[in-house]
Amino acid sequence: MSAIETASGVGFSSHAARDIPPGHTVIAAVVQWRDKIALFRRSRNLGHDSGLWHCITGFMEAGATPEQQTLEELFEETGLEPKDLLRLLPGPDLVVADGLGNPWLIHTFTALTSRRRLKVNWENDAYRWTAPHKAKRFANRVVWLDNVLDATGHVPAIASAYDPGRPPGG
């Protein structure tokens, strides 16, 4: 497992990982095809972050490893199967705070795929391939996407405020 890193400006020590409340652990996977990453627009059917651009995320289910949960979320949200992945690279685990100051543990991954065409499910209504350095042009993105892109080595993080009540996963 990778080291716990505290996301920029959230004020948690690496010891905060053991104080994560139940249900506050998620995975975040950046899908990469060649030299581009996929950003996904969250569906209006979701209760949070609807209409915002993000990577693939999901709450950790009981008994699943972060890798297993990531593979499940990739299949559900993009149609990618293990045979479509060139590699699944674990990144560092992050601890970030939501707008209420509650800590969340995020297991980060990069999913290198051989498939350009993806099949989004109801959680997302669109996706776009973009060069990693152009991700900042998506002004309406989930606030902690920059932390994930930084942690996985795709772009440097940008300090941003967290919205109250918005959980990192889903």
C-alpha positions, 0 to 999 in steps of 0.5 A: 500500500502506498504512503498516506499523503495529506492533500494541499491545505486541508490540515490533516497529518498522516495519522488522520488515516486511522481516524477516518469515519466509517463510509469515508473511504473511496477510490479515485481512478484516472483513466489514461489512453496514450497521452490523454486522460479521460474526464467524466461529467457527473450525471444530474441523477447524482445527489452530489457533484452533478454536472461537474467533471471528475475521474472515476470514483466509488465508495469502498465496499466491505471486503473489497481491496482498493484494487478490486473496488477500482476494477469494479468501478471502472467496469461499471462506469466506463465498460473497461474490463481487466483485459482492456487495461494495460496496467493498473498503477496504484498511486499514493493514498490521500487524506482530504477534508470535505467542507465540514472538515471531515477526513476522507481516505482516497485510494488513487490509481491510474488505469492505462487502457488500450481502448479509446471508446468508453461506455458511460453508465448513469453516473456520468453523462459524458466523457472527454479525452484531454491532455493532462495539462489541459484538465485545468481548463475544465472550470466546472470540475470537482474540487478535489480532482486536482489533488488526485491528478497531482497524486497520480503524477498527471498535473500539479495540484491547485489549492481550492476550497471544499464545498460543505457537505460534498463527499469525495466519493460516489 
